[in-house]
């Protein structure tokens, strides 16, 4: 039971982090397309929690052949989380934010 609750809390944290990063990218980089903002938000939100275990493994084992398997597993896990959990949330959030924005006028002075 505790494992299921822990998994749900971890996924909720990843979703909240994804939406927060998508919002920051929307505010800080409004000139980028909403699709690229969604992809970057999903990748950052998935790799940010995985960076601590990756750094810990590399600092303990160094850049040896023993460290390749766990680091590769963490990277593949982060890519899976980014594709399955984070990207749909960032996609719909970025699409909604862009749809609600007024179109930019091309003329400065009328």
MARBA-3410 file (N, C-alpha, C, O; in Angstrom, 1 decimal):
110
0.8,-1.2,0.0,0.0,0.0,0.0,0.9,1.3,0.0,0.6,2.2,-0.7 ~ 2.0,1.2,0.8,2.8,2.4,0.9,3.5,2.6,-0.5,3.8,3.8,-0.8 ~ 3.8,1.6,-1.2,4.5,1.8,-2.5,3.6,2.4,-3.5,4.0,3.3,-4.3 ~ 2.3,2.1,-3.5,1.3,2.7,-4.4,1.1,4.2,-4.0,1.1,5.0,-4.9 ~ 1.0,4.5,-2.8,0.9,5.9,-2.3,2.2,6.7,-2.7,2.1,7.8,-3.2
3.3,6.1,-2.5,4.6,6.7,-2.9,4.7,7.0,-4.4,5.2,8.0,-4.8 ~ 4.2,6.1,-5.2,4.2,6.2,-6.6,3.3,7.3,-7.1,3.6,8.1,-7.9 ~ 2.1,7.4,-6.5,1.2,8.5,-6.8,1.7,9.8,-6.4,1.5,10.8,-7.1 ~ 2.3,9.9,-5.2,2.9,11.2,-4.8,4.1,11.6,-5.7,4.2,12.8,-6.0 ~ 4.9,10.6,-6.1,6.0,11.0,-7.0,5.5,11.4,-8.4,6.0,12.4,-8.9
4.4,10.8,-8.9,3.9,11.2,-10.2,3.2,12.6,-10.0,3.3,13.4,-11.0 ~ 2.6,12.9,-8.9,2.0,14.2,-8.7,3.0,15.3,-8.6,2.8,16.4,-9.1 ~ 4.2,14.9,-8.0,5.3,15.9,-7.9,5.8,16.2,-9.3,6.1,17.3,-9.7 ~ 5.9,15.1,-10.1,6.4,15.3,-11.5,5.5,16.2,-12.3,5.9,17.0,-13.1 ~ 4.2,15.9,-12.1,3.2,16.7,-12.9,3.2,18.2,-12.4,3.1,19.1,-13.3
3.3,18.4,-11.1,3.3,19.8,-10.6,4.6,20.5,-11.1,4.6,21.7,-11.5 ~ 5.7,19.8,-11.1,7.0,20.4,-11.6,6.9,20.7,-13.1,7.4,21.7,-13.6 ~ 6.2,19.8,-13.9,6.0,20.0,-15.3,5.2,21.2,-15.6,5.6,22.0,-16.4 ~ 4.1,21.4,-14.9,3.2,22.5,-15.1,3.9,23.8,-14.7,3.8,24.8,-15.3 ~ 4.7,23.8,-13.6,5.4,24.9,-13.2,6.5,25.4,-14.2,6.6,26.5,-14.4
7.2,24.4,-14.7,8.2,24.7,-15.7,7.6,25.2,-17.0,8.1,26.1,-17.6 ~ 6.5,24.6,-17.4,5.8,25.0,-18.6,5.3,26.5,-18.4,5.3,27.3,-19.4 ~ 4.8,26.8,-17.2,4.4,28.2,-17.0,5.6,29.2,-17.0,5.5,30.2,-17.6 ~ 6.7,28.8,-16.4,7.9,29.6,-16.5,8.4,29.8,-17.9,8.7,30.9,-18.3 ~ 8.4,28.8,-18.7,8.8,28.9,-20.1,7.8,29.8,-20.9,8.2,30.5,-21.8
6.5,29.7,-20.5,5.5,30.5,-21.2,5.7,32.0,-20.9,5.5,32.8,-21.7 ~ 6.1,32.3,-19.7,6.3,33.7,-19.3,7.7,34.2,-19.8,7.7,35.3,-20.2 ~ 8.7,33.4,-19.7,10.0,33.8,-20.0,10.4,33.7,-21.5,11.2,34.5,-22.0 ~ 9.8,32.8,-22.2,10.1,32.6,-23.6,8.8,32.5,-24.5,8.5,31.5,-25.0 ~ 8.0,33.6,-24.5,6.7,33.5,-25.2,6.9,33.5,-26.8,6.0,33.2,-27.5
8.1,33.8,-27.2,8.3,33.8,-28.7,8.6,32.4,-29.2,8.5,32.2,-30.5 ~ 8.8,31.4,-28.4,9.0,30.1,-28.9,7.6,29.4,-29.1,6.6,29.9,-28.5 ~ 7.6,28.4,-29.9,6.3,27.8,-30.2,5.9,27.0,-28.9,6.7,26.6,-28.1 ~ 4.6,26.8,-28.8,4.1,26.1,-27.6,4.5,24.6,-27.7,4.6,24.0,-26.6 ~ 4.8,24.1,-28.8,5.2,22.7,-28.9,6.6,22.5,-28.3,6.9,21.6,-27.6
7.5,23.4,-28.7,8.9,23.3,-28.1,8.9,23.6,-26.6,9.7,23.0,-25.9 ~ 8.0,24.5,-26.2,8.0,24.8,-24.7,7.5,23.5,-24.0,7.9,23.2,-22.9 ~ 6.5,22.8,-24.6,6.0,21.6,-24.0,7.1,20.5,-23.9,7.2,19.8,-22.9 ~ 7.8,20.4,-25.0,8.9,19.3,-25.0,10.0,19.7,-24.0,10.4,18.8,-23.2 ~ 10.4,20.9,-23.9,11.5,21.3,-23.0,11.0,21.2,-21.5,11.7,20.8,-20.7
9.7,21.6,-21.3,9.2,21.5,-19.9,9.1,20.0,-19.5,9.5,19.7,-18.3 ~ 8.7,19.1,-20.4,8.7,17.7,-20.0,10.1,17.1,-19.8,10.3,16.4,-18.8 ~ 11.0,17.5,-20.6,12.4,16.9,-20.4,13.0,17.5,-19.1,13.6,16.7,-18.4 ~ 12.9,18.8,-18.9,13.5,19.4,-17.7,12.8,18.8,-16.4,13.5,18.4,-15.5 ~ 11.5,18.6,-16.4,10.8,18.1,-15.3,11.1,16.7,-15.0,11.1,16.2,-13.9
11.4,15.9,-16.0,11.7,14.5,-15.8,13.2,14.3,-15.4,13.5,13.4,-14.6 ~ 14.1,15.1,-16.0,15.5,14.9,-15.6,15.9,15.6,-14.4,17.0,15.3,-13.8 ~ 15.2,16.6,-13.9,15.6,17.3,-12.7,15.6,16.4,-11.5,16.6,16.4,-10.7 ~ 14.5,15.6,-11.2,14.6,14.7,-10.1,15.6,13.6,-10.3,16.1,13.0,-9.3 ~ 15.9,13.2,-11.5,16.9,12.1,-11.8,18.3,12.6,-11.7,19.2,11.8,-11.7
18.5,13.9,-11.7,19.9,14.4,-11.6,20.6,14.0,-10.3,21.8,13.8,-10.4 ~ 19.9,14.1,-9.2,20.6,13.7,-8.0,21.1,12.3,-7.9,22.2,12.1,-7.5 ~ 20.3,11.3,-8.3,20.8,9.9,-8.3,21.9,9.7,-9.3,22.9,9.0,-9.0 ~ 21.8,10.4,-10.5,22.9,10.3,-11.4,24.2,10.8,-10.9,25.2,10.2,-11.1 ~ 24.1,12.0,-10.3,25.3,12.6,-9.7,25.9,11.8,-8.6,27.1,11.6,-8.4
25.0,11.2,-7.8,25.5,10.4,-6.7,26.2,9.1,-7.2,27.2,8.7,-6.7 ~ 25.6,8.5,-8.2,26.2,7.2,-8.7,27.6,7.6,-9.3,28.6,6.9,-9.1 ~ 27.6,8.7,-10.1,28.9,9.0,-10.8,29.9,9.5,-9.8,31.1,9.3,-10.0 ~ 29.5,10.1,-8.7,30.5,10.5,-7.7,31.0,9.3,-6.9,32.2,9.3,-6.4 ~ 30.2,8.3,-6.6,30.6,7.1,-5.9,31.4,6.2,-6.7,32.5,5.7,-6.3
31.0,5.9,-7.9,31.6,4.9,-8.8,32.6,5.5,-9.8,33.5,4.9,-10.3 ~ 32.5,6.8,-10.0,33.3,7.4,-11.0,32.8,7.1,-12.4,31.8,6.4,-12.6 ~ 33.6,7.5,-13.4,33.2,7.2,-14.8,33.8,5.8,-15.2,34.8,5.8,-16.0 ~ 33.3,4.8,-14.6,33.8,3.4,-14.8,32.7,2.6,-15.6,31.6,3.1,-15.8 ~ 33.1,1.4,-16.0,32.1,0.6,-16.7,31.0,0.1,-15.7,29.9,-0.3,-16.2
31.3,0.1,-14.4,30.2,-0.3,-13.5,29.1,0.7,-13.3,28.0,0.4,-12.9 ~ 29.4,2.0,-13.7,28.4,3.0,-13.5,27.6,3.2,-14.8,26.6,3.9,-14.7 ~ 27.9,2.5,-15.9,27.1,2.7,-17.1,25.7,2.2,-17.0,24.8,2.8,-17.4 ~ 25.6,1.0,-16.4,24.2,0.4,-16.3,23.3,1.1,-15.4,22.2,1.4,-15.9 ~ 23.6,1.5,-14.2,22.6,2.3,-13.4,22.4,3.7,-14.0,21.2,4.1,-14.0
23.4,4.3,-14.5,23.1,5.7,-15.1,22.3,5.6,-16.4,21.4,6.4,-16.6 ~ 22.5,4.5,-17.2,21.7,4.3,-18.4,20.2,4.0,-18.0,19.3,4.4,-18.6 ~ 20.1,3.2,-16.9,18.7,2.9,-16.4,18.0,4.2,-15.9,16.8,4.3,-16.2 ~ 18.7,5.1,-15.3,18.1,6.3,-14.8,17.7,7.2,-16.0,16.7,7.9,-16.0 ~ 18.6,7.3,-17.0,18.3,8.1,-18.1,17.1,7.5,-18.9,16.2,8.3,-19.4
17.1,6.2,-19.1,15.9,5.6,-19.8,14.6,5.8,-19.0,13.6,6.1,-19.6 ~ 14.7,5.7,-17.7,13.6,5.9,-16.8,13.1,7.4,-16.9,11.9,7.6,-16.9 ~ 14.0,8.3,-16.9,13.7,9.7,-17.1,13.0,10.0,-18.4,12.0,10.8,-18.5 ~ 13.5,9.4,-19.5,12.9,9.6,-20.8,11.5,9.0,-20.8,10.6,9.5,-21.5 ~ 11.3,7.8,-20.2,10.0,7.2,-20.1,9.0,8.1,-19.3,7.9,8.3,-19.7
9.4,8.6,-18.2,8.6,9.5,-17.4,8.3,10.8,-18.2,7.2,11.3,-18.1 ~ 9.3,11.3,-18.9,9.0,12.5,-19.7,8.0,12.3,-20.8,7.2,13.1,-21.1 ~ 8.1,11.1,-21.4,7.1,10.8,-22.5,5.7,10.4,-22.1,4.8,10.9,-22.7 ~ 5.6,9.7,-21.0,4.3,9.2,-20.6,3.6,10.1,-19.6,2.4,10.2,-19.7 ~ 4.4,10.7,-18.7,3.7,11.5,-17.6,3.8,13.0,-17.9,2.8,13.6,-17.8
5.0,13.4,-18.1,5.2,14.9,-18.2,4.8,15.5,-19.5,4.2,16.6,-19.5 ~ 5.0,14.9,-20.6,4.7,15.5,-21.9,3.2,15.8,-22.1,2.9,16.9,-22.5 ~ 2.3,14.9,-21.8,0.9,15.2,-22.0,0.4,16.4,-21.1,-0.3,17.2,-21.6 ~ 0.9,16.5,-19.9,0.5,17.6,-19.1,1.1,18.9,-19.6,0.4,19.9,-19.7 ~ 2.3,18.9,-20.0,2.9,20.1,-20.6,2.3,20.5,-21.9,2.1,21.7,-22.2
1.9,19.5,-22.7,1.3,19.7,-24.0,0.0,20.5,-23.9,-0.3,21.5,-24.5 ~ -0.9,19.9,-23.0,-2.2,20.5,-22.8,-2.1,21.9,-22.1,-2.9,22.8,-22.5 ~ -1.2,22.0,-21.2,-1.0,23.3,-20.5,-0.5,24.4,-21.4,-1.1,25.5,-21.5 ~ 0.5,24.1,-22.2,1.0,25.0,-23.2,0.0,25.4,-24.3,0.0,26.5,-24.7 ~ -0.7,24.4,-24.7,-1.7,24.7,-25.7,-2.8,25.6,-25.2,-3.3,26.5,-25.9
-3.3,25.3,-24.0,-4.3,26.2,-23.4,-3.8,27.6,-23.2,-4.5,28.6,-23.4 ~ -2.6,27.7,-22.7,-2.0,29.1,-22.4,-1.9,29.9,-23.7,-2.1,31.1,-23.8 ~ -1.5,29.2,-24.8,-1.3,29.9,-26.1,-2.7,30.2,-26.7,-2.8,31.3,-27.3 ~ -3.7,29.4,-26.5,-5.0,29.7,-27.1,-5.7,30.8,-26.4,-6.4,31.6,-27.0 ~ -5.4,31.0,-25.1,-6.0,32.1,-24.3,-5.3,33.5,-24.5,-5.8,34.5,-24.1
-4.1,33.5,-25.2,-3.4,34.7,-25.4,-3.9,35.5,-26.6,-4.3,34.9,-27.6 ~ -3.9,36.8,-26.5,-4.4,37.6,-27.6,-3.3,37.5,-28.7,-2.1,37.4,-28.4 ~ -3.7,37.6,-30.0,-2.8,37.6,-31.1,-1.9,38.9,-31.0,-2.4,40.0,-30.7 ~ -0.7,38.8,-31.4,0.2,39.9,-31.4,0.0,40.7,-32.6,0.0,40.2,-33.7 ~ -0.1,42.0,-32.5,-0.2,42.9,-33.6,1.1,43.1,-34.3,2.1,43.3,-33.6
1.1,43.1,-35.6,2.4,43.3,-36.3,2.8,44.7,-36.4,4.0,45.0,-36.6 ~ 1.8,45.6,-36.3,2.1,47.0,-36.4,2.3,47.6,-35.0,1.6,47.3,-34.1 ~ 3.3,48.5,-34.9,3.6,49.1,-33.6,2.7,50.3,-33.5,2.1,50.5,-32.4 ~ 2.6,51.1,-34.5,1.8,52.4,-34.4,0.7,52.3,-35.4,1.0,51.9,-36.6 ~ -0.4,52.6,-35.0,-1.6,52.6,-36.0,-1.9,54.0,-36.5,-2.8,54.2,-37.3
END
